[in-house]
Amino acid sequence: KKTSHAPVTKQRTAEEIIAVKGCGSCHGVDGAGKFNGVSTSPAFPTIAGQYKTYLQQALIQYRNGALKVKTPGALIRNNGSMSPMVNDLSDKDIAVLAAYISKLPGPLVQPQVK
């Protein structure tokens, strides 16, 4: 009796996703939206330290825009730069990415309680 199993794919790390997607080219290598302390553009916001749930929702909304989601009530963000960057990310990819970026040093990072 043969058993068929779907191939197991390893979840990509946030660093792998960022490297493949090139997030640093707009948001800076540290997610601060800056290179050498200078903002690249107001169009490229600081994402480092942003709230995880905000990042997840924003990425999902950009993906919905890229995929032209027609689901009633689906929130969509159409952005010529962001939508193509996230159109192939899974929900798990987005969760991993949002968790990682939210922990980068940035203006919204909360001090750790001891």
Phi and psi restraints in degrees (value plus and minus 20) as a CYANA .aco file:
   2 LYS   PHI    -110.8   -70.8
   2 LYS   PSI     120.0   160.0
   3 THR   PHI    -133.3   -93.3
   3 THR   PSI     108.7   148.7
   4 SER   PHI    -122.5   -82.5
   4 SER   PSI     108.8   148.8
   5 HIS   PHI    -141.1  -101.1
   5 HIS   PSI     120.9   160.9
   6 ALA   PHI     -88.1   -48.1
   6 ALA   PSI     125.3   165.3
   7 PRO   PHI     -82.4   -42.4
   7 PRO   PSI     120.1   160.1
   8 VAL   PHI    -109.2   -69.2
   8 VAL   PSI     104.2   144.2
   9 THR   PHI    -127.3   -87.3
   9 THR   PSI     116.4   156.4
  10 LYS   PHI     -96.9   -56.9
  10 LYS   PSI     114.5   154.5
  11 GLN   PHI     -85.2   -45.2
  11 GLN   PSI     109.0   149.0
  12 ARG   PHI     -90.0   -50.0
  12 ARG   PSI     127.5   167.5
  13 THR   PHI    -100.2   -60.2
  13 THR   PSI     143.5   183.5
  14 ALA   PHI     -79.4   -39.4
  14 ALA   PSI     -60.5   -20.5
  15 GLU   PHI     -81.7   -41.7
  15 GLU   PSI     -59.1   -19.1
  16 GLU   PHI     -85.7   -45.7
  16 GLU   PSI     -63.1   -23.1
  17 ILE   PHI     -83.1   -43.1
  17 ILE   PSI     -66.0   -26.0
  18 ILE   PHI     -81.6   -41.6
  18 ILE   PSI     -62.1   -22.1
  19 ALA   PHI     -83.5   -43.5
  19 ALA   PSI     -64.2   -24.2
  20 VAL   PHI     -88.8   -48.8
  20 VAL   PSI     -62.4   -22.4
  21 LYS   PHI    -101.4   -61.4
  21 LYS   PSI     -40.8    -0.8
  22 GLY   PHI      52.9    92.9
  22 GLY   PSI      15.0    55.0
  23 CYS   PHI     -74.2   -34.2
  23 CYS   PSI     -56.4   -16.4
  24 GLY   PHI     -85.1   -45.1
  24 GLY   PSI     -40.4    -0.4
  25 SER   PHI     -85.9   -45.9
  25 SER   PSI     -44.2    -4.2
  26 CYS   PHI    -132.0   -92.0
  26 CYS   PSI     -64.2   -24.2
  27 HIS   PHI    -111.3   -71.3
  27 HIS   PSI     -18.7    21.3
  28 GLY   PHI      62.9   102.9
  28 GLY   PSI     134.0   174.0
  29 VAL   PHI     -85.4   -45.4
  29 VAL   PSI     -41.8    -1.8
  30 ASP   PHI    -124.8   -84.8
  30 ASP   PSI     -12.2    27.8
  31 GLY   PHI      56.9    96.9
  31 GLY   PSI     -15.8    24.2
  32 ALA   PHI    -106.6   -66.6
  32 ALA   PSI     -19.5    20.5
  33 GLY   PHI      51.1    91.1
  33 GLY   PSI       0.5    40.5
  34 LYS   PHI    -156.9  -116.9
  34 LYS   PSI     133.0   173.0
  35 PHE   PHI    -144.1  -104.1
  35 PHE   PSI     104.9   144.9
  36 ASN   PHI      34.6    74.6
  36 ASN   PSI      17.7    57.7
  37 GLY   PHI      59.8    99.8
  37 GLY   PSI     -17.9    22.1
  38 VAL   PHI    -134.0   -94.0
  38 VAL   PSI     110.9   150.9
  39 SER   PHI     -83.5   -43.5
  39 SER   PSI     114.6   154.6
  40 THR   PHI     -93.1   -53.1
  40 THR   PSI     -54.3   -14.3
  41 SER   PHI    -199.2  -159.2
  41 SER   PSI     127.2   167.2
  42 PRO   PHI     -82.2   -42.2
  42 PRO   PSI     -38.5     1.5
  43 ALA   PHI     -93.0   -53.0
  43 ALA   PSI     -35.7     4.3
  44 PHE   PHI    -132.6   -92.6
  44 PHE   PSI      70.5   110.5
  45 PRO   PHI     -92.9   -52.9
  45 PRO   PSI     142.4   182.4
  46 THR   PHI     -89.2   -49.2
  46 THR   PSI     105.7   145.7
  47 ILE   PHI    -131.2   -91.2
  47 ILE   PSI     -37.8     2.2
  48 ALA   PHI     -80.1   -40.1
  48 ALA   PSI     108.4   148.4
  49 GLY   PHI      58.9    98.9
  49 GLY   PSI     -16.7    23.3
  50 GLN   PHI     -87.4   -47.4
  50 GLN   PSI     134.6   174.6
  51 TYR   PHI     -80.2   -40.2
  51 TYR   PSI     115.2   155.2
  52 LYS   PHI     -78.0   -38.0
  52 LYS   PSI     -65.6   -25.6
  53 THR   PHI     -85.8   -45.8
  53 THR   PSI     -55.8   -15.8
  54 TYR   PHI     -83.2   -43.2
  54 TYR   PSI     -67.2   -27.2
  55 LEU   PHI     -81.1   -41.1
  55 LEU   PSI     -63.8   -23.8
  56 GLN   PHI     -79.4   -39.4
  56 GLN   PSI     -68.9   -28.9
  57 GLN   PHI     -83.6   -43.6
  57 GLN   PSI     -62.2   -22.2
  58 ALA   PHI     -82.7   -42.7
  58 ALA   PSI     -65.3   -25.3
  59 LEU   PHI     -84.2   -44.2
  59 LEU   PSI     -60.0   -20.0
  60 ILE   PHI     -83.8   -43.8
  60 ILE   PSI     -62.1   -22.1
  61 GLN   PHI     -85.8   -45.8
  61 GLN   PSI     -58.5   -18.5
  62 TYR   PHI     -84.5   -44.5
  62 TYR   PSI     -61.4   -21.4
  63 ARG   PHI     -83.6   -43.6
  63 ARG   PSI     -62.9   -22.9
  64 ASN   PHI     -78.4   -38.4
  64 ASN   PSI     -59.7   -19.7
  65 GLY   PHI     -84.9   -44.9
  65 GLY   PSI     -61.4   -21.4
  66 ALA   PHI     -85.3   -45.3
  66 ALA   PSI     -58.3   -18.3
  67 LEU   PHI    -108.7   -68.7
  67 LEU   PSI     -19.5    20.5
  68 LYS   PHI      32.3    72.3
  68 LYS   PSI      29.9    69.9
  69 VAL   PHI     -79.2   -39.2
  69 VAL   PSI     113.3   153.3
  70 LYS   PHI    -130.0   -90.0
  70 LYS   PSI     -12.0    28.0
  71 THR   PHI     -83.0   -43.0
  71 THR   PSI     106.9   146.9
  72 PRO   PHI     -76.7   -36.7
  72 PRO   PSI     112.0   152.0
  73 GLY   PHI      65.8   105.8
  73 GLY   PSI     -26.1    13.9
  74 ALA   PHI     -89.5   -49.5
  74 ALA   PSI     111.6   151.6
  75 LEU   PHI    -104.4   -64.4
  75 LEU   PSI     113.2   153.2
  76 ILE   PHI    -149.8  -109.8
  76 ILE   PSI     116.3   156.3
  77 ARG   PHI    -139.3   -99.3
  77 ARG   PSI      99.3   139.3
  78 ASN   PHI    -117.5   -77.5
  78 ASN   PSI     103.0   143.0
  79 ASN   PHI    -167.1  -127.1
  79 ASN   PSI     103.0   143.0
  80 GLY   PHI     -80.0   -40.0
  80 GLY   PSI     -44.9    -4.9
  81 SER   PHI    -113.3   -73.3
  81 SER   PSI     -68.1   -28.1
  82 MET   PHI     -96.2   -56.2
  82 MET   PSI     -62.3   -22.3
  83 SER   PHI     -76.6   -36.6
  83 SER   PSI     -66.6   -26.6
  84 PRO   PHI     -86.6   -46.6
  84 PRO   PSI     -45.2    -5.2
  85 MET   PHI     -91.3   -51.3
  85 MET   PSI     -48.0    -8.0
  86 VAL   PHI    -133.2   -93.2
  86 VAL   PSI     -18.7    21.3
  87 ASN   PHI     -81.8   -41.8
  87 ASN   PSI     -42.7    -2.7
  88 ASP   PHI    -128.4   -88.4
  88 ASP   PSI      -9.8    30.2
  89 LEU   PHI    -100.1   -60.1
  89 LEU   PSI     116.6   156.6
  90 SER   PHI    -100.1   -60.1
  90 SER   PSI     148.9   188.9
  91 ASP   PHI     -79.3   -39.3
  91 ASP   PSI     -57.9   -17.9
  92 LYS   PHI     -87.0   -47.0
  92 LYS   PSI     -62.7   -22.7
  93 ASP   PHI     -76.2   -36.2
  93 ASP   PSI     -65.2   -25.2
  94 ILE   PHI     -84.0   -44.0
  94 ILE   PSI     -62.3   -22.3
  95 ALA   PHI     -83.5   -43.5
  95 ALA   PSI     -64.0   -24.0
  96 VAL   PHI     -83.3   -43.3
  96 VAL   PSI     -65.1   -25.1
  97 LEU   PHI     -83.8   -43.8
  97 LEU   PSI     -65.9   -25.9
  98 ALA   PHI     -83.1   -43.1
  98 ALA   PSI     -61.3   -21.3
  99 ALA   PHI     -83.0   -43.0
  99 ALA   PSI     -63.2   -23.2
 100 TYR   PHI     -85.2   -45.2
 100 TYR   PSI     -70.7   -30.7
 101 ILE   PHI     -83.6   -43.6
 101 ILE   PSI     -56.3   -16.3
 102 SER   PHI     -85.3   -45.3
 102 SER   PSI     -41.6    -1.6
 103 LYS   PHI    -114.1   -74.1
 103 LYS   PSI     -24.5    15.5
 104 LEU   PHI     -91.7   -51.7
 104 LEU   PSI     127.3   167.3
 105 PRO   PHI     -81.6   -41.6
 105 PRO   PSI     105.1   145.1
 106 GLY   PHI    -181.7  -141.7
 106 GLY   PSI     159.3   199.3
 107 PRO   PHI     -84.9   -44.9
 107 PRO   PSI     -40.5    -0.5
 108 LEU   PHI    -122.0   -82.0
 108 LEU   PSI     -24.1    15.9
 109 VAL   PHI     -83.9   -43.9
 109 VAL   PSI     106.8   146.8
 110 GLN   PHI    -103.4   -63.4
 110 GLN   PSI     120.6   160.6
 111 PRO   PHI     -82.4   -42.4
 111 PRO   PSI     124.9   164.9
 112 GLN   PHI     -92.3   -52.3
 112 GLN   PSI     112.4   152.4
 113 VAL   PHI    -103.4   -63.4
 113 VAL   PSI     110.8   150.8
